[in-house]
Amino acid sequence: MNWLVQNLGLVGELLLVHLALSVPAIILSFVIAIPIGYLAHRQRWARGVLLTLCGVLYAIPSLALFIALPAITGFGIRSPLNLVVALTLYGVAVMVRTAADAFDAVSPDTRLAATAMGYSAVGRFWAVELPLAGPVLLAGLRVVIVSTVSLVTVGAVIGVQSLGSLFTDGFQRGIVAEIVTGIVATMSLALVLDALSVLAGRLLLPWARRAAPGRRSSSQAAQIEAGEPA
C-alpha cells in the first residue's frame, strides 16, 4: 500500500498511456473487420480463406509479431505505433469471424423485405443488416476490448511503456506491490472499457434489450405452438 501511495502519479500516467494504446487499436480493428466479415458473409468462396488467415494470424505469438512488424511497417520496434498495428491485427483476427457470424444471423426474409421496400444494397446494409447484426458485433467487440487491454502489457517486454511496465519493473526489483498494482489496474481498465461498450450498446441498440424468444414463459411458448397470439 505504501508503494502505491508513493507512486500514484506514475500509475496514473501509465494508465493513460495504456488507454492511449488500447483504444485506437480497438476502434481500428472493429472498423476494419466489419467490411471483411461482410465479404466473408456475402462471398462464400472467400469465407474459408479469410477465416483461415485470421485464425493463423491470431496464432502468431504476440512478442514475435511485435518484433517482426517493424520490417514491414518501418516503425521502430519500441514505437507505440508498432504496438498499435500489432494489436489492431489481433483485433481484426478476432472480429472478422464474429462479424461474418453476425451478418449470417440476419434473416434472409428480412433482407428480402428490405429489398422489396426499395432499399438499395448499400442502404439495406446501413439501415437493416448492420443494426440487426449489432448485438453479435457488440459481443465480439467486448472480447476484443479485453484481449487488447491484456496484450498491451506484453509491449513492456520490448520497451513500450504501459501498465505492463509495472510487471517488468516490479519483477526485476522484487516489489510485489508494484506487480499487484499493475495487474489490478489492467483488469480495472478492461472492466471499465467493457462496461462502457455495454452502455453504448444499450443506447445504440435498444432492440437488443428485448427478451429473446428462448426466454419466453412456458405459457407463451404453448400459445405460440397452438397458433394463438402470445
PyMOL commands that set and color helices and strands:
alter all, ss='L'
color gray80, all
select helices_A, chain A and resi 2-6+8-42+44-59+62-68+70-73+80-104+108-116+121-158+164-173+176-204+206-209+213-215+218-225
alter helices_A, ss='H'
color red, helices_A
deselect
rebuild
show_as cartoon
